[in-house]
Amino acid sequence: MTPARIGYIQYKPEFGDRTGNLARLEALCRQAAPADLLVLPELAATGYEFLSPAEVRPLAEPFGDGPTFDLCGRLARELNATLVAGYPESAGERLYNAAFVALPDGTFANYRKIHLFSREKELFSPGDAPPLVVETPLGRIGVMICFDWLFPETAHSLAIRGARILCHPSNLVLPGFCQKAMLGRCIENRVFAVTANRWGVEERVGRRLRFTGLSQVVDPRGNVLLAAPEEADHLGVVEIDPALADDKQVTEHNHLFADRRPDLYEGLG
């Protein structure tokens, strides 16, 4: 067994206060150390309920360049940890709800959310590439963002490509659905999953969004190893053996992936 320490940062960002939020995230990440992998929420440093794309743009960052990258890149190096964080990405005229992986060697990888939720469709372009798999010191990890949880193909595509751990930055508002569904995603793919949610309330466009907290770490058997409360900052870090996710043998005669029958799965695109 080669143990690894993985976990989440759950907190309540102040809308639009990127500088203050980044300072808070830095303090929380340092408190969570030592850790090999830390997952932060979706749109971790900006808040969620933007009025329009024009309001997103001043807080958006090009991939690899901006204050969120500066902080997370520095933390990854100093703490010798892999960080996954959500952010609004600017790419020319387009805006994406994205998440990056900051590796201890100073490099970054990027994922653009492919399943946009509710008003996100008014603010962001949908992602244009498959969910991200990245080689890290813990082995391969996969990245999905918030509402991606509802589509089993997302988690399965990551697992098929060798991801041991699903990193899931989120701003969840539906009452507990995702947290329950991720138990199934882990069981059906034999992977770990870290869902990093935020908590608190935003009320900016004539509706009140309450974020559900309940961040969690789940193992390949669907056991919840750690869970955060609904309404509080919470640092959750737990020791695991990432190699447990490599065992896809269900019984002596059944292998999770080898027994698949994709030739008979009609209508799945």
Rosetta blueprint (number, residue, H / E / L):
1 M L
2 T L
3 P L
4 A E
5 R E
6 I E
7 G E
8 Y E
9 I E
10 Q E
11 Y L
12 K L
13 P L
14 E L
15 F L
16 G L
17 D L
18 R H
19 T H
20 G H
21 N H
22 L H
23 A H
24 R H
25 L H
26 E H
27 A H
28 L H
29 C H
30 R H
31 Q H
32 A H
33 A L
34 P L
35 A L
36 D L
37 L E
38 L E
39 V E
40 L L
41 P L
42 E L
43 L L
44 A L
45 A L
46 T L
47 G L
48 Y L
49 E L
50 F L
51 L L
52 S L
53 P H
54 A H
55 E H
56 V H
57 R H
58 P H
59 L H
60 A L
61 E E
62 P L
63 F L
64 G L
65 D L
66 G L
67 P H
68 T H
69 F H
70 D H
71 L H
72 C H
73 G H
74 R H
75 L H
76 A H
77 R H
78 E H
79 L H
80 N L
81 A L
82 T E
83 L E
84 V E
85 A E
86 G E
87 Y E
88 P E
89 E E
90 S E
91 A E
92 G L
93 E L
94 R E
95 L E
96 Y E
97 N E
98 A E
99 A E
100 F E
101 V E
102 A E
103 L L
104 P L
105 D L
106 G L
107 T L
108 F E
109 A E
110 N E
111 Y E
112 R E
113 K L
114 I L
115 H L
116 L L
117 F L
118 S L
119 R L
120 E H
121 K H
122 E H
123 L H
124 F L
125 S L
126 P L
127 G L
128 D L
129 A L
130 P L
131 P L
132 L E
133 V E
134 V E
135 E E
136 T E
137 P L
138 L L
139 G E
140 R E
141 I E
142 G E
143 V E
144 M L
145 I L
146 C H
147 F H
148 D H
149 W H
150 L H
151 F L
152 P H
153 E H
154 T H
155 A H
156 H H
157 S H
158 L H
159 A H
160 I H
161 R L
162 G L
163 A L
164 R L
165 I E
166 L E
167 C E
168 H E
169 P E
170 S L
171 N L
172 L L
173 V L
174 L L
175 P L
176 G L
177 F H
178 C H
179 Q H
180 K H
181 A H
182 M H
183 L H
184 G H
185 R H
186 C H
187 I H
188 E H
189 N H
190 R L
191 V L
192 F E
193 A E
194 V E
195 T E
196 A E
197 N L
198 R L
199 W E
200 G E
201 V E
202 E E
203 E E
204 R L
205 V L
206 G L
207 R L
208 R E
209 L E
210 R E
211 F E
212 T E
213 G L
214 L L
215 S L
216 Q E
217 V E
218 V E
219 D L
220 P L
221 R L
222 G L
223 N L
224 V E
225 L E
226 L E
227 A E
228 A L
229 P L
230 E L
231 E L
232 A L
233 D L
234 H E
235 L E
236 G E
237 V E
238 V E
239 E E
240 I E
241 D L
242 P H
243 A H
244 L H
245 A H
246 D H
247 D L
248 K L
249 Q E
250 V E
251 T E
252 E L
253 H L
254 N E
255 H E
256 L L
257 F L
258 A L
259 D L
260 R L
261 R L
262 P H
263 D H
264 L H
265 Y L
266 E L
267 G L
268 L L
269 G L
